[in-house]
Amino acid sequence: MSRLVELEGTKPRKLEPSDVDPEKGNVAICQCGLSASFPFCDGSHRRTRDEEPGVCYRYEGGERRRVEAVRCVEDPTGESEQ
């Protein structure tokens, strides 16, 4: 299984003491790219439990769709476009 994840961040985020939940005491960093509170995990990865091996998925607007192909095209300025 694979997942198409598009992120707009351009720099790392440093965790601050205020990021630690006083009740839970731990911080989980999102590794699936689906969290609404990215870079922190909010449990969104649970939606991926029934993904099929060998299939690429895109999650958008709360829905999961199979991705048939990912194509990158060079534009006239030399930048990559998806």
N, C-alpha and C positions, 0 to 999 in steps of 0.2 A: 504494500500500500504506500502511496505517496500523497502529498497534499500540496496544493498550490497556495502559497502564503505570500501575500503582498504586504510589505511594511513600508511606512513612510518615515520612520525614525532615521536620523542621520548621525546620531552619536549615542554612546552608552549612557545608561542612567545609573547614577550612584545611589545606592540604598542609604537612606537616612534612618536614624533611630526611630523617627516617627512612623516609619514603614512597618515596624514590628507591631503586631497585634498584641496588646497587653494580656488579653485572655488566652489566645492561642500560643503566643510566644515564638512563633516561627514565621518564616517568610518562604513562600514557594514561588519560584520563577517559572513563567510559562515557557514550555518547550514545544507546544503544538502550534502556536501562532493564532489561536482562536479566542483568547481571553479578551473580554470587554475591558478588563483593567490591566491590559498588557503594560509593563512586562511582568505583572504579577498574575499568578494562576488564580482563576475563579471557578475552576471545575469544568470549564467548557470542553476539556479533553474527553469527558465522558461520552460526548456525542460521537467520538471516533471508534468506540468499542466494536462496532459491527462493520467496520470498513473491510473490504475484501482485499486479500493480497494481490499485488500486480495491477491494482486500479488506482488511478490518480483522481483525487477529489478536489473540488473547490467549494468552500463554504461562503455563502453570501446571503445577507439578509435573513439569517437564521435557517437557510435551506442548504442542503448538501446536493451537489450535482457532480456527476461523473465528467471528467475531462477527457475528451477523445484525443486531443493533440495540443501541444503548446508550441507556438511558432513565434520566433523572433525575427523581425525584419529590420534591416538597416534603412534609416531614413536618409534623405539627401544631405543632412547636416553631419552625418557620420554617427549619430546617436542611435542606440538601440530602441526599438519600439516594440511593444507586445500587443 
